[in-house]
Amino acid sequence: MRHRLRGGRRACRSPGAAQAAHALRRREPGRAQARADAAADRVVRIRRHVDGARHGADLLLPAAGKHHDRPGASAAGAAGVVPAAGRVARANAVASQAAHRLARDPGRRAHRRRAGAGGRRRRRVHRREPGPGRADHRGAGQHGHAAAVRRARARLAARARRLPGRRPARTQAAASLPPRRNPAVIDRRHVLLAAAALPTLSFAQGATEKFTVAGWNKPIVEVMPLLVDADKGFYRAQGLAIDYVPGAGGGDAIRNILSGQADVAFTDPGSLFAALDKGEKLRAIYDIYPQNVFNVVALKSSGIRKPADLKGKKVGVYSLSSGTRQNLLVLLHQAGLKESDVTIVPTGLLNFAPLLQGQVDATAATDTGLLVGKRRGVQDIEVIEVKDHLNVSSDLFVVREETYAKRRDALRRFLRAYRDAAAWMLAQPQEAAQLATRRAIDGSDAALNLEIVQARNAATVSDRTKREGLGALDIASLQKAADVYRQLGLVQGRIDMAAVVATDLLPGKGAGA
């Protein structure tokens, strides 16, 4: 039975013993590692069973060799000063016995960790006065010290503490046993070795560099060259992990690269001109669609046959920042009209419902948008092609000047991968249409996918790309378009496209070039 100590817990101790015990508890193993290391320099822990006694208590000896708690001799072990050589021999003997004991009974350590040597609540336990054959009043494993000392880790028992100025020799039995390590503990050496191996490991696993494209739309069929890396691996082959940020028009794509959310913008020339006119430092590095794919669609019953017929009409556009609005203004300019001569109504991407419902008289769209409209019941229509009035590029890859300067290698690899993906779609339109059923959000109809793919393939090539390779930039055509935008009042200053276009990153002709 447990009992209360008369006169307090420290009544049986001398002042020196109380101070030594207090200092020991502040530096017990299981506290902060620095304190544990400091305690190891001052305390020699001699485990029980040293003298063969079945219930012998642990002896905690300072470096000087005096045991303050037990000034007199006892049957369990010698008191007073223990010579340093004797302490080493005892420590080695204990290390051997403890290691063998743990090897025989692996559950002992787990039990001591759960319950502690002092009972279920891990409190200091004092029992009745010793009976016949007992060394003192403390029972087996209950040696009056804190739980952290009582449940010292197995590695502390299997490896003798280093004494000041001495290194204990390992016994043959202790040396024959492998060190027992806690798998949850990783020392600094292991961390350094793992860190040194990381570059080699990453290289061996094919490390990729993140690269983000800001689109003018959601991941739809017509941007399939950006969506098939999981299936075809064009970008992974160039060491890039491609990501796509959707938008609502080319203006959104420009804003996403200016805000740092993407590396390159999939945008139209009009949005590029507007950003340049505001002083943004941008570079055009690849011509995605050298053919103008924009148009204006009206029902035959509306009587709209040519651009001049749009005067006074309501015309829908995808959004006010999209290429549909800007190309509508180009078309109006060619007819001698201004933006104020029509009412522009944002209708949303690929949305022909307002046209069919009579909410607008005409709607600006693209070639692929028209294909979708026909599938949705748009019939008996008139189509005004913008390329018949100004055949300028429809979409470009645009980057910030800073990105162009700092990530030239990544940009070059991206353009090479996109060129290869576009060439694959040109050569394998059926496969691209089938993959679109899984990769594009609007790709459920494989037959419609094929029509869209073929329309985009037609816009991807031109006489220049046949000579110089996919993505070749026509500076003269872009300059003409910039001048038209200035005449329309869409930009205020003159834009020098020769200073904006960068051709040094173009991949050239042939896949893998």
LUMMAR-653670 format. One record per residue (C-alpha): x negated, y, z; residue number from 1. Coordinates in nm, 4 decimals, always signed. Example, Ala and Ser with C-alpha at 12.3 -4.5 7.8 and 13.67 -1.06 7.14 Angstrom:
LUMMAR-653670
SITE          X          Y          Z     k
SITE    -1.2300    -0.4500    +0.7800     1
SITE    -1.3670    -0.1060    +0.7140     2
end
This chain:
LUMMAR-653670
SITE          X          Y          Z     k
SITE    +0.0000    +0.0000    +0.0000     1
SITE    -0.1118    +0.3464    -0.0785     2
SITE    -0.1525    +0.5780    +0.2166     3
SITE    -0.2249    +0.9413    +0.2785     4
SITE    -0.5721    +1.0451    +0.3742     5
SITE    -0.5991    +1.2014    +0.7182     6
SITE    -0.7285    +1.5514    +0.7107     7
SITE    -0.6955    +1.5884    +0.3320     8
SITE    -0.8432    +1.4092    +0.0353     9
SITE    -1.1943    +1.5376    +0.0977    10
SITE    -1.1994    +1.4745    +0.4740    11
SITE    -1.4308    +1.1751    +0.4414    12
SITE    -1.6856    +1.3617    +0.2376    13
SITE    -1.9710    +1.5843    +0.3269    14
SITE    -1.9844    +1.9334    +0.1686    15
SITE    -2.2609    +1.8191    -0.0612    16
SITE    -2.0593    +1.5193    -0.1731    17
SITE    -1.7532    +1.7352    -0.2452    18
SITE    -1.9566    +1.9736    -0.4606    19
SITE    -2.1180    +1.6880    -0.6488    20
SITE    -1.7808    +1.5232    -0.7132    21
SITE    -1.6302    +1.8511    -0.8301    22
SITE    -1.9204    +1.9095    -1.0688    23
SITE    -1.8856    +1.5555    -1.1958    24
SITE    -1.5137    +1.5829    -1.2649    25
SITE    -1.5642    +1.8982    -1.4716    26
SITE    -1.8077    +1.7113    -1.6918    27
SITE    -1.6383    +1.3750    -1.7240    28
SITE    -1.6307    +1.1870    -2.0578    29
SITE    -1.2968    +1.2489    -2.2196    30
SITE    -1.3095    +1.6273    -2.1594    31
SITE    -1.4615    +1.8717    -2.4048    32
SITE    -1.7482    +1.7073    -2.5916    33
SITE    -1.9956    +1.9727    -2.4808    34
SITE    -1.9177    +1.9012    -2.1170    35
SITE    -1.9517    +1.5282    -2.1720    36
SITE    -2.2918    +1.5731    -2.3326    37
SITE    -2.4048    +1.7964    -2.0485    38
SITE    -2.2927    +1.5391    -1.7905    39
SITE    -2.4897    +1.2672    -1.9656    40
SITE    -2.8122    +1.4513    -1.8893    41
SITE    -2.7417    +1.4529    -1.5131    42
SITE    -2.5487    +1.1357    -1.4383    43
SITE    -2.6384    +0.7687    -1.4784    44
SITE    -2.3349    +0.5475    -1.4939    45
SITE    -2.3951    +0.1945    -1.3587    46
SITE    -2.1022    -0.0321    -1.4329    47
SITE    -1.9672    -0.2845    -1.1868    48
SITE    -2.0810    -0.6482    -1.1551    49
SITE    -2.4388    -0.5272    -1.1275    50
SITE    -2.5077    -0.7303    -0.8147    51
SITE    -2.2764    -1.0111    -0.9040    52
SITE    -2.0071    -0.8881    -0.6696    53
SITE    -1.6643    -0.9604    -0.8100    54
SITE    -1.5092    -0.6385    -0.6873    55
SITE    -1.8089    -0.4069    -0.6771    56
SITE    -1.7399    -0.0407    -0.7385    57
SITE    -1.9156    +0.1781    -0.9972    58
SITE    -2.2168    +0.3736    -0.8786    59
SITE    -2.2380    +0.7265    -1.0153    60
SITE    -2.5950    +0.8391    -0.9595    61
SITE    -2.7387    +1.1837    -1.0256    62
SITE    -3.0699    +1.2011    -1.2076    63
SITE    -3.2429    +1.2351    -0.8706    64
SITE    -3.1080    +0.8923    -0.7760    65
SITE    -2.8977    +0.9831    -0.4665    66
SITE    -2.5375    +0.8734    -0.4358    67
SITE    -2.3645    +1.1463    -0.2327    68
SITE    -2.0435    +0.9548    -0.1804    69
SITE    -2.2141    +0.6592    -0.0148    70
SITE    -2.5108    +0.7641    +0.1961    71
SITE    -2.5470    +0.4251    +0.3628    72
SITE    -2.6265    +0.0773    +0.2373    73
SITE    -2.3465    -0.1606    +0.1517    74
SITE    -2.3015    -0.5162    +0.0342    75
SITE    -2.2057    -0.4048    -0.3149    76
SITE    -2.5206    -0.2153    -0.4045    77
SITE    -2.8128    -0.0246    -0.2727    78
SITE    -2.7667    +0.3330    -0.1553    79
SITE    -3.0120    +0.6159    -0.1192    80
SITE    -3.2732    +0.6715    -0.3861    81
SITE    -3.2905    +0.4237    -0.6717    82
SITE    -3.6209    +0.4268    -0.8606    83
SITE    -3.5943    +0.5358    -1.2231    84
SITE    -3.7285    +0.2027    -1.3469    85
SITE    -3.4612    +0.0200    -1.1494    86
SITE    -3.1899    +0.2413    -1.2924    87
SITE    -3.3030    +0.1586    -1.6443    88
SITE    -3.3034    -0.2125    -1.5763    89
SITE    -2.9598    -0.1947    -1.4208    90
SITE    -2.8216    +0.0122    -1.7050    91
SITE    -2.9533    -0.2376    -1.9596    92
SITE    -2.8081    -0.5277    -1.7675    93
SITE    -2.4732    -0.3542    -1.7457    94
SITE    -2.4791    -0.2734    -2.1181    95
SITE    -2.5326    -0.6402    -2.2002    96
SITE    -2.2636    -0.7660    -1.9672    97
SITE    -2.0102    -0.5011    -2.0668    98
SITE    -2.0654    -0.5651    -2.4377    99
SITE    -2.0155    -0.9404    -2.3938   100
SITE    -1.7104    -0.8822    -2.1770   101
SITE    -1.5509    -0.6584    -2.4413   102
SITE    -1.6372    -0.9085    -2.7129   103
SITE    -1.4675    -1.1902    -2.5195   104
SITE    -1.1633    -0.9881    -2.4261   105
SITE    -1.0767    -0.7240    -2.6895   106
SITE    -0.7495    -0.6535    -2.5116   107
SITE    -0.9276    -0.5319    -2.1977   108
SITE    -1.0209    -0.1991    -2.3505   109
SITE    -0.6689    -0.1377    -2.4813   110
SITE    -0.5220    -0.2227    -2.1430   111
SITE    -0.7565    +0.0124    -1.9604   112
SITE    -0.6791    +0.2877    -2.2100   113
SITE    -0.3034    +0.2485    -2.1577   114
SITE    -0.2873    +0.2090    -1.7832   115
SITE    -0.6218    +0.3469    -1.6647   116
SITE    -0.8154    +0.1880    -1.3826   117
SITE    -0.6239    +0.3761    -1.1178   118
SITE    -0.2734    +0.2553    -1.1891   119
SITE    +0.0166    +0.3426    -1.4135   120
SITE    +0.0140    +0.7172    -1.3415   121
SITE    -0.3662    +0.7398    -1.3589   122
SITE    -0.3951    +0.9068    -1.0201   123
SITE    -0.6710    +0.8617    -0.7723   124
SITE    -0.5842    +0.5612    -0.5596   125
SITE    -0.7036    +0.4811    -0.2044   126
SITE    -0.6043    +0.1523    -0.0538   127
SITE    -0.6225    -0.0051    +0.2882   128
SITE    -0.9444    -0.0611    +0.4786   129
SITE    -1.1644    -0.3313    +0.3264   130
SITE    -1.0965    -0.6869    +0.4305   131
SITE    -1.3454    -0.9685    +0.4715   132
SITE    -1.5897    -0.9828    +0.1827   133
SITE    -1.4837    -0.6445    +0.0427   134
SITE    -1.7482    -0.3768    -0.0161   135
SITE    -1.5354    -0.0744    +0.0689   136
SITE    -1.1800    +0.0537    +0.0748   137
SITE    -1.1477    +0.0832    -0.3071   138
SITE    -0.9992    -0.2049    -0.4994   139
SITE    -1.1201    -0.3608    -0.8208   140
SITE    -1.1430    -0.0985    -1.0922   141
SITE    -1.0085    +0.1698    -0.8577   142
SITE    -1.3193    +0.3613    -0.7711   143
SITE    -1.1664    +0.6918    -0.6786   144
SITE    -1.2583    +0.8940    -0.9867   145
SITE    -1.0499    +1.0607    -1.2559   146
SITE    -0.8827    +0.8557    -1.5265   147
SITE    -1.1153    +0.9853    -1.7964   148
SITE    -1.4135    +0.8360    -1.6090   149
SITE    -1.2349    +0.5125    -1.5254   150
SITE    -1.1373    +0.4504    -1.8865   151
SITE    -1.4665    +0.5451    -2.0456   152
SITE    -1.4817    +0.4374    -2.4060   153
SITE    -1.6329    +0.1001    -2.4935   154
SITE    -1.9177    +0.2594    -2.6786   155
SITE    -2.0283    +0.4242    -2.3532   156
SITE    -2.0292    +0.0855    -2.1828   157
SITE    -2.2054    -0.0916    -2.4697   158
SITE    -2.4738    +0.1771    -2.5049   159
SITE    -2.6739    +0.2727    -2.1951   160
SITE    -2.6997    +0.6408    -2.1115   161
SITE    -3.0336    +0.8051    -2.1864   162
SITE    -3.2184    +0.9035    -1.8717   163
SITE    -3.4132    +1.2306    -1.8422   164
SITE    -3.7482    +1.1799    -2.0095   165
SITE    -3.6862    +0.8093    -2.0810   166
SITE    -3.5219    +0.5987    -2.3460   167
SITE    -3.3888    +0.2660    -2.2164   168
SITE    -3.4894    -0.0346    -2.4210   169
SITE    -3.1980    -0.2334    -2.5572   170
SITE    -3.1690    -0.5901    -2.4400   171
SITE    -3.1628    -0.8688    -2.6937   172
SITE    -2.7994    -0.9408    -2.6208   173
SITE    -2.6947    -0.5791    -2.6580   174
SITE    -2.9005    -0.5350    -2.9745   175
SITE    -2.7404    -0.8399    -3.1341   176
SITE    -2.3913    -0.6946    -3.1129   177
SITE    -2.2704    -0.4497    -3.3801   178
SITE    -2.1777    -0.1045    -3.2514   179
SITE    -1.8102    -0.0636    -3.1696   180
SITE    -1.6752    +0.2589    -3.3198   181
SITE    -1.3418    +0.4231    -3.2911   182
SITE    -1.2096    +0.4348    -3.6504   183
SITE    -1.0407    +0.7673    -3.5763   184
SITE    -1.3749    +0.9307    -3.4886   185
SITE    -1.5933    +1.0539    -3.7747   186
SITE    -1.9298    +1.1939    -3.6867   187
SITE    -2.1052    +1.4759    -3.8676   188
SITE    -2.3331    +1.2412    -4.0598   189
SITE    -2.0347    +1.0717    -4.2243   190
SITE    -1.8797    +1.4067    -4.3129   191
SITE    -2.1998    +1.5290    -4.4759   192
SITE    -2.2400    +1.2081    -4.6734   193
SITE    -1.8800    +1.2274    -4.7942   194
SITE    -1.9193    +1.5925    -4.8938   195
SITE    -2.2347    +1.5122    -5.0891   196
SITE    -2.0506    +1.2385    -5.2780   197
SITE    -1.7531    +1.4570    -5.3788   198
SITE    -1.8990    +1.6064    -5.7004   199
SITE    -1.9969    +1.2640    -5.8276   200
SITE    -1.6601    +1.1176    -5.7316   201
SITE    -1.4667    +1.3970    -5.9030   202
SITE    -1.6716    +1.3627    -6.2182   203
SITE    -1.6212    +0.9881    -6.2206   204
SITE    -1.2455    +1.0274    -6.1865   205
SITE    -1.2252    +1.2840    -6.4681   206
SITE    -1.1805    +1.6103    -6.2799   207
SITE    -0.9436    +1.8591    -6.4426   208
SITE    -0.9202    +2.2360    -6.4238   209
SITE    -0.5788    +2.3893    -6.3654   210
SITE    -0.4525    +2.5995    -6.6533   211
SITE    -0.1128    +2.7708    -6.6582   212
SITE    +0.0872    +2.8870    -6.9603   213
SITE    +0.3603    +3.1503    -6.9201   214
SITE    +0.6375    +3.0789    -7.1695   215
SITE    +0.9090    +3.2955    -7.3165   216
SITE    +1.1654    +3.0223    -7.2521   217
SITE    +1.2280    +2.7118    -7.0481   218
SITE    +1.0507    +2.3861    -7.1476   219
SITE    +1.2569    +2.3262    -7.4617   220
SITE    +1.1956    +2.1183    -7.7746   221
SITE    +1.0261    +2.3895    -7.9736   222
SITE    +0.7372    +2.4123    -7.7260   223
SITE    +0.6706    +2.0379    -7.7354   224
SITE    +0.2945    +2.0788    -7.7952   225
SITE    +0.2790    +2.2051    -7.4339   226
SITE    +0.4939    +1.9277    -7.2872   227
SITE    +0.3383    +1.6003    -7.4053   228
SITE    +0.0141    +1.5858    -7.2096   229
SITE    +0.1433    +1.3066    -6.9843   230
SITE    +0.2034    +1.0971    -7.2979   231
SITE    -0.0731    +1.2066    -7.5356   232
SITE    -0.3404    +1.3541    -7.3091   233
SITE    -0.4535    +1.6376    -7.5390   234
SITE    -0.5236    +1.8747    -7.2491   235
SITE    -0.6631    +1.6119    -7.0137   236
SITE    -0.9108    +1.5223    -7.2854   237
SITE    -1.0365    +1.8803    -7.2590   238
SITE    -1.0586    +1.8668    -6.8796   239
SITE    -0.7432    +2.0734    -6.8192   240
SITE    -0.4364    +2.0155    -6.6023   241
SITE    -0.1681    +2.2050    -6.7924   242
SITE    +0.1220    +2.3811    -6.6197   243
SITE    +0.4138    +2.5726    -6.7723   244
SITE    +0.5880    +2.8752    -6.6185   245
SITE    +0.9237    +2.9463    -6.7872   246
SITE    +1.0523    +3.2932    -6.8706   247
SITE    +1.3360    +3.4812    -7.0378   248
SITE    +1.1670    +3.6433    -7.3343   249
SITE    +0.8152    +3.7410    -7.4355   250
SITE    +0.8191    +4.0344    -7.1930   251
SITE    +0.8503    +3.7894    -6.9036   252
SITE    +0.5504    +3.5949    -7.0307   253
SITE    +0.3400    +3.9126    -7.0389   254
SITE    +0.4496    +4.0070    -6.6873   255
SITE    +0.3555    +3.6619    -6.5581   256
SITE    -0.0042    +3.6905    -6.6759   257
SITE    -0.0323    +4.0481    -6.5513   258
SITE    +0.0812    +3.9348    -6.2072   259
SITE    -0.1696    +3.6493    -6.2069   260
SITE    +0.0884    +3.3684    -6.2144   261
SITE    -0.0470    +3.2329    -6.5428   262
SITE    -0.3623    +3.2327    -6.7510   263
SITE    -0.2166    +3.2752    -7.0986   264
SITE    +0.1145    +3.4105    -7.2327   265
SITE    +0.3216    +3.2494    -7.5076   266
SITE    +0.4740    +3.5735    -7.6357   267
SITE    +0.5823    +3.7692    -7.9409   268
SITE    +0.3942    +4.0598    -8.1054   269
SITE    +0.6579    +4.3140    -8.0011   270
SITE    +0.6076    +4.2377    -7.6326   271
SITE    +0.2316    +4.2596    -7.6849   272
SITE    +0.2632    +4.5995    -7.8525   273
SITE    +0.4823    +4.7330    -7.5710   274
SITE    +0.2305    +4.6227    -7.3061   275
SITE    -0.0632    +4.7682    -7.4970   276
SITE    +0.1226    +5.0972    -7.5334   277
SITE    +0.1490    +5.1107    -7.1538   278
SITE    -0.2269    +5.0790    -7.1190   279
SITE    -0.2559    +4.7074    -7.0360   280
SITE    -0.5861    +4.5429    -7.1335   281
SITE    -0.4855    +4.2379    -7.3376   282
SITE    -0.6333    +4.0188    -7.6098   283
SITE    -0.4568    +3.8087    -7.8755   284
SITE    -0.6500    +3.4818    -7.9190   285
SITE    -0.4294    +3.2442    -8.1249   286
SITE    -0.1449    +3.2755    -8.3771   287
SITE    +0.1104    +3.0106    -8.2796   288
SITE    +0.3651    +3.0791    -8.5541   289
SITE    +0.2267    +3.2907    -8.8385   290
SITE    +0.5705    +3.2866    -9.0050   291
SITE    +0.8506    +3.5137    -8.8831   292
SITE    +1.1225    +3.2853    -8.7443   293
SITE    +1.3710    +3.5539    -8.6320   294
SITE    +1.7075    +3.6147    -8.7927   295
SITE    +2.0476    +3.7718    -8.7416   296
SITE    +2.3542    +3.5483    -8.7692   297
SITE    +2.7118    +3.6649    -8.8347   298
SITE    +3.0370    +3.4926    -8.9278   299
SITE    +3.1376    +3.5331    -9.2900   300
SITE    +3.4676    +3.6748    -9.1754   301
SITE    +3.2816    +3.9716    -9.0197   302
SITE    +3.1792    +4.1075    -9.3605   303
SITE    +2.8123    +4.1441    -9.2543   304
SITE    +2.5842    +4.0543    -9.5457   305
SITE    +2.2811    +4.2830    -9.5109   306
SITE    +2.1072    +4.4902    -9.2390   307
SITE    +2.2940    +4.8083    -9.3275   308
SITE    +2.6242    +4.6327    -9.2475   309
SITE    +2.5227    +4.6153    -8.8815   310
SITE    +2.5903    +4.9845    -8.8263   311
SITE    +2.8505    +5.0342    -8.5536   312
SITE    +2.8565    +4.6640    -8.4657   313
SITE    +2.7949    +4.4716    -8.1451   314
SITE    +2.4862    +4.2543    -8.1795   315
SITE    +2.3812    +3.9917    -7.9261   316
SITE    +2.0187    +3.9248    -7.8259   317
SITE    +1.8626    +3.6636    -7.5975   318
SITE    +1.7484    +3.9347    -7.3556   319
SITE    +1.6349    +4.2958    -7.3703   320
SITE    +1.2712    +4.1821    -7.3318   321
SITE    +1.2884    +3.9131    -7.5985   322
SITE    +1.1601    +3.9033    -7.9523   323
SITE    +1.5172    +3.8837    -8.0774   324
SITE    +1.5793    +4.2438    -7.9734   325
SITE    +1.2504    +4.3710    -8.1137   326
SITE    +1.2947    +4.1962    -8.4471   327
SITE    +1.6510    +4.3261    -8.4650   328
SITE    +1.5089    +4.6763    -8.4355   329
SITE    +1.2579    +4.5994    -8.7129   330
SITE    +1.5439    +4.4861    -8.9331   331
SITE    +1.7442    +4.8011    -8.8525   332
SITE    +1.4410    +5.0159    -8.9339   333
SITE    +1.4073    +4.8575    -9.2755   334
SITE    +1.7692    +4.9558    -9.3387   335
SITE    +1.7191    +5.3141    -9.2171   336
SITE    +1.9106    +5.2547    -8.8909   337
SITE    +1.8212    +5.3202    -8.5285   338
SITE    +1.8935    +5.1297    -8.2099   339
SITE    +2.1658    +5.3804    -8.1230   340
SITE    +2.3515    +5.2819    -8.4423   341
SITE    +2.4435    +4.9443    -8.2886   342
SITE    +2.5506    +4.8149    -7.9479   343
SITE    +2.3040    +4.5567    -7.8154   344
SITE    +2.4505    +4.2927    -7.5845   345
SITE    +2.2296    +4.0411    -7.3936   346
SITE    +2.3939    +3.6998    -7.4316   347
SITE    +2.1331    +3.4578    -7.2975   348
SITE    +1.9007    +3.2123    -7.4641   349
SITE    +2.0419    +3.0044    -7.7513   350
SITE    +2.3937    +3.1243    -7.6710   351
SITE    +2.6295    +3.1450    -7.9673   352
SITE    +2.9492    +3.1285    -7.7620   353
SITE    +2.9946    +3.5110    -7.7598   354
SITE    +2.9730    +3.5071    -8.1412   355
SITE    +3.2327    +3.2299    -8.1744   356
SITE    +3.4591    +3.3977    -7.9184   357
SITE    +3.4427    +3.7368    -8.0905   358
SITE    +3.2597    +3.9152    -7.8072   359
SITE    +2.9874    +4.0220    -8.0545   360
SITE    +2.9947    +4.0715    -8.4327   361
SITE    +2.6491    +3.9229    -8.4888   362
SITE    +2.3701    +3.7733    -8.2829   363
SITE    +1.9928    +3.7843    -8.3175   364
SITE    +1.8357    +3.4398    -8.2974   365
SITE    +1.5528    +3.2205    -8.4239   366
SITE    +1.5380    +2.9371    -8.6743   367
SITE    +1.5644    +2.6751    -8.4003   368
SITE    +1.8370    +2.8713    -8.2275   369
SITE    +2.0350    +2.8623    -8.5477   370
SITE    +1.9968    +2.4829    -8.5658   371
SITE    +2.1346    +2.4538    -8.2132   372
SITE    +2.4199    +2.6867    -8.3022   373
SITE    +2.5166    +2.4743    -8.5994   374
SITE    +2.5212    +2.1662    -8.3782   375
SITE    +2.7541    +2.3500    -8.1414   376
SITE    +3.0060    +2.4316    -8.4084   377
SITE    +2.8765    +2.7529    -8.5642   378
SITE    +2.9981    +2.7321    -8.9263   379
SITE    +3.0746    +2.9607    -9.2174   380
SITE    +2.7975    +3.2035    -9.1308   381
SITE    +2.5749    +3.4564    -9.2964   382
SITE    +2.2027    +3.4547    -9.2042   383
SITE    +1.9764    +3.7570    -9.2487   384
SITE    +1.6098    +3.6510    -9.2320   385
SITE    +1.3729    +3.9077    -9.0803   386
SITE    +1.0758    +3.7594    -9.2739   387
SITE    +1.2383    +3.8774    -9.5967   388
SITE    +1.1784    +4.2327    -9.4707   389
SITE    +0.8651    +4.1955    -9.2548   390
SITE    +0.6911    +3.8616    -9.2399   391
SITE    +0.4769    +3.9008    -8.9305   392
SITE    +0.3705    +3.6458    -8.6734   393
SITE    +0.6463    +3.5293    -8.4400   394
SITE    +0.4402    +3.4210    -8.1397   395
SITE    +0.0840    +3.4555    -8.0118   396
SITE    -0.1260    +3.3365    -7.7233   397
SITE    -0.2227    +3.6479    -7.5254   398
SITE    -0.4550    +3.6827    -7.2256   399
SITE    -0.5734    +3.9602    -6.9995   400
SITE    -0.9099    +4.1151    -7.0797   401
SITE    -1.0397    +3.9896    -6.7450   402
SITE    -0.9352    +3.6307    -6.8198   403
SITE    -1.0898    +3.6544    -7.1639   404
SITE    -1.4219    +3.7594    -7.0092   405
SITE    -1.4294    +3.5161    -6.7150   406
SITE    -1.2661    +3.1987    -6.8484   407
SITE    -1.3883    +3.1800    -7.2026   408
SITE    -1.4811    +2.8142    -7.1817   409
SITE    -1.1431    +2.7117    -7.0375   410
SITE    -0.9623    +2.9224    -7.3001   411
SITE    -1.1636    +2.7633    -7.5782   412
SITE    -1.0800    +2.4145    -7.4512   413
SITE    -0.7117    +2.5078    -7.4145   414
SITE    -0.6890    +2.6341    -7.7711   415
SITE    -0.8621    +2.3208    -7.8970   416
SITE    -0.6124    +2.1034    -7.7087   417
SITE    -0.3127    +2.3043    -7.8335   418
SITE    -0.4416    +2.2860    -8.1907   419
SITE    -0.4681    +1.9064    -8.1580   420
SITE    -0.1150    +1.8846    -8.0131   421
SITE    +0.0286    +2.1003    -8.2924   422
SITE    -0.1533    +1.8900    -8.5539   423
SITE    -0.0085    +1.5755    -8.3962   424
SITE    +0.3448    +1.7214    -8.4161   425
SITE    +0.2876    +1.8088    -8.7816   426
SITE    +0.1750    +1.4541    -8.8572   427
SITE    +0.4206    +1.2685    -8.6314   428
SITE    +0.7507    +1.4614    -8.6169   429
SITE    +0.9525    +1.1457    -8.5433   430
SITE    +0.7395    +1.0606    -8.2405   431
SITE    +0.7588    +1.4207    -8.1190   432
SITE    +1.1379    +1.4147    -8.1492   433
SITE    +1.1585    +1.0932    -7.9457   434
SITE    +0.9278    +1.2245    -7.6722   435
SITE    +1.1401    +1.5406    -7.6553   436
SITE    +1.4316    +1.3309    -7.5264   437
SITE    +1.2271    +1.2796    -7.2052   438
SITE    +1.0189    +1.5965    -7.1850   439
SITE    +1.2420    +1.8836    -7.3025   440
SITE    +1.5421    +2.0043    -7.1057   441
SITE    +1.7473    +2.0412    -7.4256   442
SITE    +1.6166    +1.7255    -7.5951   443
SITE    +1.8980    +1.4756    -7.5372   444
SITE    +1.9831    +1.4595    -7.9109   445
SITE    +1.6939    +1.2954    -8.0975   446
SITE    +1.8346    +1.3897    -8.4391   447
SITE    +1.8572    +1.7578    -8.3420   448
SITE    +1.5105    +1.7345    -8.1910   449
SITE    +1.3747    +1.6228    -8.5267   450
SITE    +1.5309    +1.9216    -8.7043   451
SITE    +1.3835    +2.1610    -8.4471   452
SITE    +1.0404    +1.9972    -8.4721   453
SITE    +1.0455    +2.0235    -8.8501   454
SITE    +1.1488    +2.3910    -8.8317   455
SITE    +0.8643    +2.4660    -8.5912   456
SITE    +0.6195    +2.2735    -8.8083   457
SITE    +0.7147    +2.4921    -9.1037   458
SITE    +0.6474    +2.8072    -8.8995   459
SITE    +0.3103    +2.6748    -8.7762   460
SITE    +0.1361    +2.6773    -9.1149   461
SITE    +0.0566    +2.9503    -9.3648   462
SITE    -0.1841    +3.0063    -9.6511   463
SITE    -0.4376    +3.1399    -9.3999   464
SITE    -0.4102    +2.8384    -9.1672   465
SITE    -0.4652    +2.6095    -9.4657   466
SITE    -0.7940    +2.7872    -9.5298   467
SITE    -0.9137    +2.8580    -9.1742   468
SITE    -0.7286    +2.6120    -8.9532   469
SITE    -0.4300    +2.6295    -8.7199   470
SITE    -0.4105    +2.9412    -8.5054   471
SITE    -0.5938    +3.1672    -8.7518   472
SITE    -0.5067    +3.5325    -8.6859   473
SITE    -0.4099    +3.7797    -8.9593   474
SITE    -0.5276    +4.1169    -8.8280   475
SITE    -0.3894    +4.3126    -9.1257   476
SITE    -0.0389    +4.1688    -9.0799   477
SITE    -0.0427    +4.2428    -8.7075   478
SITE    -0.1616    +4.5983    -8.7704   479
SITE    +0.1250    +4.6517    -9.0149   480
SITE    +0.3720    +4.5318    -8.7549   481
SITE    +0.2194    +4.7607    -8.4886   482
SITE    +0.2560    +5.0577    -8.7229   483
SITE    +0.6222    +4.9707    -8.7853   484
SITE    +0.6869    +4.9602    -8.4130   485
SITE    +0.5360    +5.3048    -8.3818   486
SITE    +0.7590    +5.4355    -8.6576   487
SITE    +1.0582    +5.2870    -8.4783   488
SITE    +0.9564    +5.4711    -8.1623   489
SITE    +0.9110    +5.1435    -7.9758   490
SITE    +0.5518    +5.2458    -7.9018   491
SITE    +0.4172    +5.5964    -7.8668   492
SITE    +0.0527    +5.5696    -7.9615   493
SITE    -0.1347    +5.4002    -8.2400   494
SITE    -0.2533    +5.0487    -8.1596   495
SITE    -0.5808    +4.9265    -8.3105   496
SITE    -0.5227    +4.5541    -8.3524   497
SITE    -0.8811    +4.4959    -8.4640   498
SITE    -0.9861    +4.5797    -8.1082   499
SITE    -0.7151    +4.3571    -7.9615   500
SITE    -0.7541    +4.0420    -8.1704   501
SITE    -1.0311    +3.8003    -8.0628   502
SITE    -1.1214    +3.5268    -8.3108   503
SITE    -1.4299    +3.3833    -8.1385   504
SITE    -1.2291    +3.1285    -7.9366   505
SITE    -1.0417    +2.9761    -8.2315   506
SITE    -1.0996    +2.6012    -8.2674   507
SITE    -1.1256    +2.6029    -8.6484   508
SITE    -1.0131    +2.3272    -8.8840   509
SITE    -0.9751    +1.9625    -8.7973   510
SITE    -0.8774    +1.7826    -8.4781   511
SITE    -1.1574    +1.7564    -8.2290   512
SITE    -1.3538    +2.0446    -8.3878   513
end
